[in-house]
């Protein structure tokens, strides 16, 4: 079956760095997405990785290792507004998105 | 970037009535649109995939006669919740795909059935 695992909840301090991990087992792979979702709102796109390595975009970076079925989202210089759920999703061989359950990130002052 | 709109953003309806939700891709043509449902504190659940001009493909456990999907054009898909019940109260989100990869999400519709 297809499976995506990410931690349910994480807590970090304002100004610090946090890494949210995601492991996946899917039928085929056409890329991995990270989305941010604030409570009561739709997801917003953060990053897309299809090749191994690190993609940096401002305070957010995303890493992918296809051989390990592993990705992480790295958030630097955390701000209170970063408190949200972070969703990992994999595009499978049928170009369907397989979603993780999301990681709720709590930022404390 | 690509923009997807949804209307209405919030709707309250009485049990037994039907509600239509519209999803539009504003600045691109979406060959495929997706409808998701999300209950509180849970992840997105794909309900159905619709391709322009053809019947929607429903996920297992989703009643196609209850959740009617019409994808009449490359920029518009509609979801009609028929004979709504309180357990249908949820956050409904559409997304549209341009090409094979990225999906662009609409802002979501909060449905409350009383």
HADDOCK unambig.tbl for C-alpha pairs under 7 A between the chains (distance, minus, plus):
assign (segid A and resid 41 and name CA) (segid B and resid 107 and name CA) 6.43 0.50 0.50
assign (segid A and resid 41 and name CA) (segid B and resid 108 and name CA) 6.76 0.50 0.50
assign (segid A and resid 42 and name CA) (segid B and resid 93 and name CA) 6.76 0.50 0.50
assign (segid A and resid 42 and name CA) (segid B and resid 105 and name CA) 6.74 0.50 0.50
assign (segid A and resid 42 and name CA) (segid B and resid 106 and name CA) 6.75 0.50 0.50
assign (segid A and resid 42 and name CA) (segid B and resid 107 and name CA) 5.07 0.50 0.50
assign (segid A and resid 42 and name CA) (segid B and resid 108 and name CA) 5.64 0.50 0.50
assign (segid A and resid 43 and name CA) (segid B and resid 105 and name CA) 6.72 0.50 0.50
assign (segid A and resid 95 and name CA) (segid B and resid 100 and name CA) 6.44 0.50 0.50
assign (segid A and resid 95 and name CA) (segid B and resid 101 and name CA) 6.95 0.50 0.50
assign (segid A and resid 101 and name CA) (segid B and resid 42 and name CA) 6.72 0.50 0.50
assign (segid A and resid 101 and name CA) (segid B and resid 43 and name CA) 4.82 0.50 0.50
assign (segid A and resid 102 and name CA) (segid B and resid 43 and name CA) 6.27 0.50 0.50
